[in-house]
Amino acid sequence: MRLIQYLDRDQLRVAVVESSEAVRPIDIDGGSYALARIAIDAGQPLTQVVEARLGETLVDYQTLVDEQRLLPPLTHPDPAHCLVTGTGLTHLGSADTRSAMHAHSQQQTQVSEEELTDSMRMFKLGVAGGKPACGESGAQPEWFYKGDGDCIVAPEAALPSPAFAEDAGEEPELAGLYLVGADGTPWRVGYALGNEFSDHVTERFNYLWLAHSKLRACSVGPELLVGELPAHLEGVSRIVRDGETLWQKPFLTGEANMAHSLANLEHHHFKYPSFRRPGDVHVHFFGTATLSFADDIQTRDCDRFEIELPAFGRPLRNPLRFAEAAPVTVNAL
């Protein structure tokens, strides 16, 4: 089952994807957040809650796309109660991409332990211990913070890059979308395609600026996959400029292509009590090994990012927009 959210006369609606051409609205106020809360409180599968509330009419999917009425597939009524985070160096090949991005001259997998970069050490920890047995704690992954719900851009909407940014690069990823129950238990609502948009030039200058490089907008959706995630997923990431494909590359994801299990990544995020606040939404990016920046691509204003995986229905598309400088003044009371 796949769900989308959209605007209908300024009202939030949620619908089941019937096909690539049509969606079926669900009779509920409050979107997918309200559906998830009902499922958690009632102890019912989300699919059962959805099926009991399906409407009779269909809505044209392409119209929602053309009119830019799509929304991220899970949102909180108060964006401050949506936490956007992620993990890096989780995919097989991601360390080589990171090393290439940082312009290392040696193949890090072939040097001595003393010569390994911190990134390669982190990656090797994941390979050795990122998929622990059920009930055990595995290797701790790299973790970063992106922002609250206000940093999430809807599908088809522009991804803004701040004037102070050194780069504006896509990162095609899967994201887990979660709602914390009343007793503090995190519940995974589903998975979505994501563009974990980042500033790779800032990160490359000094790895201690990774935190700064991640404080950017991002996008997820348009569809929320409810249920089990296939172990092997093959997608395509591309950049379109002036109607022509500037860059395109396949990417792999799913646990078969990862150094960490999803359960291990989830454990190391939600082990912190502050991330288990009842009612909060979490959007957590699972990482990637494919970046156009690693192929020396420099994005421009109006470029369009496109990320697609067949299992997730329609692609996630966002044009790039460079923002004008906005002076910040700190006043004293």
N, C-alpha and C positions, 0 to 999 in steps of 0.2 A: 504494500500500500504506500502511495506517495501523496503528500498533502502540499497545498500551497496556501499562502495568504495574499489577499488583495484588497483594494479599496473599492467600495460600492457606495457612491454618493457620500464620500467621506466616512463611511462606516467600515470598520474592520470585518472582513469575512474570511472564512476558511473553507476550503473545498478539497475534495478527493479528485485526483487526476484520473479521469476515465480513459483518455487517450491523448495523443499529441495534439489533438484538435479541440478537446472539450474537457471541462471540469464540472463536477457536481457539488454545488454548495452544501454545507452542513448547517443544519438548523441550530445555531447556538450563538450567543453573544459572547464576545471576548476572545474569539479566535482559537488558535491551537493552544494557547496558554490555558484557557478555560477548559478545553477538552482534556489536557494533561492533568489538570487539578482534579477533575471529576474522576478520571481513571485511577489516580493515586488514592484519593479519598475512598473510592468504592472498592478498591482492590481488584479492578477489572483491567483486562488488556485494552490498550488504546484502540485497537482495531474494533473491538466490541462496542466501545463507547461511540466511535464514529459511525459504525453501521446502524446503530439504533437511532441516529439523528440525520440520516441522509435525506436531502430534499428530492423533489421530483423533477426539477428543471435542470437544464444544462446551460453552461456559460461558455462562449467561444474563447478558447485559450489565446489565440493570436490577437484578439481584440485587447485583452488585458496586457499583452506584451506591447502592442503598438501604442496604446494609450498610457504606457508607463504606470500602470496601476498595481503592478506586482509589489509585494513587500517581502522582507525576509520571512522565512517559514515559521519562525518562533520568535515572538517579541514579548517583552514585559510591559505592562501598562506604564511603569515608571522606568525609563531607561537607566537610571542610576542603580537599579537592582538587577541589571544584566551585566555580568562580568565576562570580558573577552580576553582569552589567554591562548597560549599555544606551547608546543614543544618542538624542538629542532633536533637534527641529527638522528632522526628516528627511522629513516628509510635506507635500505641498502643502496649504496651509491651516493648518499647525501654527504658523506665526509669528503669524497673526491670532488663533488661539486663545491663544497665549502672551501676546500684547499685551492681549487682552481680560481675561485672568486677572490681569494686572498693572495693569489699569484705566488704560491709556493713553487719552488723550482724542482723539488724532489717528490717522488711518489711516496707519500707518507706511510703507506702500508709496508714499505720495504726498508725503513730506517730503524735504528735502534730505539729502545724505549726512551732513552734519554733525549733523543732528537724529536720525538713525537710532539706535535702541537697539542694544545689543550683540546681543540676540536676533535682531533683524531683519538685522543685518549678517551674522551667522552663517548665517541662513536663505538670504540672497541669495548668499553664497559657495557654498552647496550647490546652488542653482538653476543657478548659472553653471558650476560645476565638479564637481558631485557624481556625474556619470556619465561618467567618462573612458573613452577607448578602451581596449581590452583591452591589458593590460601596462603601462598608465600609472597614475600615482598621482594621484587627484583631490583635491578639497577635503576638508580634515579636518573631521569632524563634532564636535558637542558629544558628550562622553563622560562617563559617571558609573558609580560602583560602588555596588552594592546590598548585597552580603554574600557569604557562602559558601553551600554547599548547605543549611545549616540554616535559611536564610531562605525557602526554597521550601516553600509549603504545598500539600498534595495537593488535587486537585479534590474538591469537596464538603466539605472541611474548613474550619474557621473561619480567616479572616484576622485576626490579632491587631493591634490598634493600640495602641501604648504610651500610658501615662497622660500622658506629657509631650507627646504629639502635639497639634497645633493643628487638624489635619484628617485625614480618612481617606477618600481619594478613589481611585476606580478609574482605570485607564488601559488601554483595550483595545488590545492590540498583538499582533504576531507576534514570536516568538522563534526564533532559530537555536540548535540544540543541537549541540554539537561534542565530539569526543574527539581528543586530541592523540596521535599515533602515537609509536612507540618512537624514531623518528628526529627527533622534534620537529615533524613536519608536522601541522597541524590538519586534521581531517576533519569535514565537516558530516554528522551522522547524519540530521538531518531538521529539520522545522519544527513548531512547536506554537503554539496559541493561548496568550496570556498576559494576566494582569492585573498590570501593573507599578504596583502600589499605591503611592501617594505622599502626601506631606503638602504640599498646595498653599498653605495659609495660611503655613506657615513659609517656603516658597520666595518667595511674593509679598512678604513683609515686606522681604526683602533677597535679591537674586539670589545673593549670595555664600553664602547658606545653602542653595543647591540641593543641595550635597553632603549636608547634614544631612537634607533633605527626602526623599532617596532611600534612606536607611538604614532601610528598612521591609521587612516581609514581602512576598511576591509569590506568584503561583501560575501554573503552566503545565500545559497538557494539556486534557482527558485523553488526547488522541490525538496521536501523532507521525506527521506526514506525511513519508513517505520518497519522494524523487524531486524532480522539478522543481516549483517554486512557480508557480502561475498569475500572470500579470502584473497582472491586475485581479481584486480580491477585494472583495466587498461583504458586510459583516456588520452585526450589531446589538448594541449595548451597552445594557443596561437595569439598573435598580435596582428590586427588589421589596420592598415594605414591607407587612407584615401581610397578605400574600397578594394585594396589589394592586400594579400597575405604577406606581411613583412617577415614573419618568423613563425615557425610551427614545429612542435616537437611532441612525440608521445610521452606519456608519463605513466608510471605504475604505482599502484597503492593497494591497500588491503594488507592484512597481516602476513600473507605469503611473501610480500615484498618489503617487510619492515623488520627492523632489528628488535623492536619492542612489541609486545602484545598490547592491544587496546586496553585490556584490564589493568596492565601495569601502568600505562600512562594515566588512566583514570584514578588509580589508587594514589599515585604520587601527586595528583592535583587535589583530590578531595580528602586527603589525609589531614589537611589543615582545617581546624574547626571554623575559621572565618569563611571558608568556602562552602560551608554546610548550613548557611542561614536560611531558615524556612521561607519559602516563597520566591527565592532568588532564581533567576535563569543564568545558565552558564553556556557560553559558546567557546569550545576548545578546539583549536586547530591541531591536527596530528602530524604535520610536517610534510616535506616533499624532497625530492632529489633533482628536480627539474626547474631551471631558472633561465630565462632569456639573457639575464645579466651575465651569466657564466659564458655565454656565447658572444659577449661584447655588444649586445643590443642596447642602444640608448633610446628610451621612449620619448615621445613628443606629445604635446597637447593635441587632443582629439584622437589619439590612437585608441583602438578598442581592444580590450582583453576579452578573450573567449575561452572558456574552460568547459569541456564536456566529457561526460562518462555515460555510456548507454544505459547503465543501471539506474541513473538518476534523472532520466527523462531529458527535458530541455536543457540547453547549455546555460551556464552563468555568463552573462555578458555585461560589461561596463566600459563606457568610454572614460578616458583620462582627461582631467581638467587641472591645470595649474592655477592655484589661487594667487591672488594679489597679496602683497605684503600687508600685514596688519600689525601696527605698532602695539606693544604691550606695555602698559604703565602700571607700576605698583605704587599705590598711595599709602602714606602713613596716617594712622588715626590719631 
